[in-house]
Amino acid sequence: MQLDIKKEGLLQFITTGILKHSNQETALQLGDRSKYIGLSDIGKGIECLRSAVASKAGITQFPDHTDVPGLNPKELRKVLGKQIILQRGHWQEFGIQNAMMSTGVKLIPQLEICIEYKGIPIKAHLDFAIVWGGQCPAVRVIELKSNENIPDNLYASYEAQLYGQVGLLKQCWDKPCFSVTAEHNQIGFNDVTFPEAVRLLFGIEIPATPENVDIEAWVLSISMSEVKPFGPYKPDESTLKTCLQIAERIWKEKTELLSGNINLNDIDYCSGFHPLCDWCSVNEDCPKFRGQDMLDYDPAYGIELEKLASLKEQESELKKKKKEIERRIKNTYHLINGNNAGWLNTENYRFKVSTMPGRKSLDQDMLHEQITGHIHDGATAEAMLEKCQKTSEPYERLYVSKINKRIVKAA
């Protein structure tokens, strides 16, 4: 019993520290986020306006560090687990920054671009901007994303954030919109042009206008053992305009919500399936999930769903462990056996690693192109493809979504 109390005390200590440090760092790096629209807000708003407005209005289930003593053990582990995932990106960012700077590139960490659009303050915070001068001037914006599993394709929210960053960089190039803090750079300054910022930081000259500068943005998606780049994203006026329009909607809806003229469920929300819905801090009463309350009928549903959710988590962990053990065994095989394709024996098992042929699949785009090239009639080609398609029997799929209840603060 005494040991359990000590364990809980240690978890409370760590959770309190992470929450307090996170709030301090956010205030230091990003300021009061309720006073402006950030590009991450715009990205969220493109996917779900309701979630973005709620976040900007301060509606969340995340507790403050002072609330930790009032959390029960289950709530404590939930808060700590989510914070570990959220903070891992910041910890990785520090390591990636050191790695980049060791190469000698001219790197600007945490560059801020601040503008007003129709009276709305908008800020972009660029994780890293790498600058080259000379005869071939270039800028590379790099955004880090920490992912449990690296996605096949970027979420629309991430892409909007990247387009917004390079769009504002180009649009504001020769305007006094750029600032950096001395914490992340050798010096700090506010409200200068981008060429002035580069001159102050590195003592080099870059063009006064961006027209002849090679500007790209990239995302580095980082898991615990993999890194995958996505890009490039180049400045695009129409996409930037869309981002600014989303910022305007978020600001207006937030103002209306805080004024009491509308409620949260009056705001547009993501109606289709989205993998980030489970992470949304205001999904508890989202209209998307409005349905029949089963508590008054049979509480066993809740118990069974809890079991199912637990088994799915265990299955996910087992898959990760299986993948890691397979990776270690494959590496060991290659180290021991070299290019020899023979078996290695243990007391009860033998194993070897073989290269298998890739799976064959039909490239429908290429097939369509080939058929159209021969038939010269797009409608006929489409009809032929449609005729050759086969649809399997309908099947049922069970969706289970976690309700993120807002944590009640201790009295």
Secondary structure, 3 states (H helix, E strand, C coil): CHHHHHHHHHHHHHHHHHHHHHHHHHHHHHCCHHHCEEHHHHHHHHHCHHHHHHHHCCCCCCCCHHHHHHCCHHHHHHHHHHHHHHHHHHHHHHHHHHHHHCCCCEEEEEEEEEEEECCEEEEEEEEEEEEECCCCCEEEEEEEEECCCCCCCCCHHHHHHHHHHHHHHHHCCCCCCEEECCCCCCCCEEEECHHHHHHHHHCCCCCCCCCCCEEEEEEEEECCCCEEEEEEECCCHHHHHHHHHHHHHHHHHHHHHHHCCCCHHHCCCCCCCCHHHHHCCCCCCCHHHCCCCCCCCCCHHHHHHHHHHHHHHHHHHHHHHHHHHHHHHHHHHHHHHCCCCCCEECCCCEECCCCCCCCCCCCHHHHHHHHHHHHCCHHHHHHHHHHHCCCCCCCCCCCCCCCCCCCCCCC
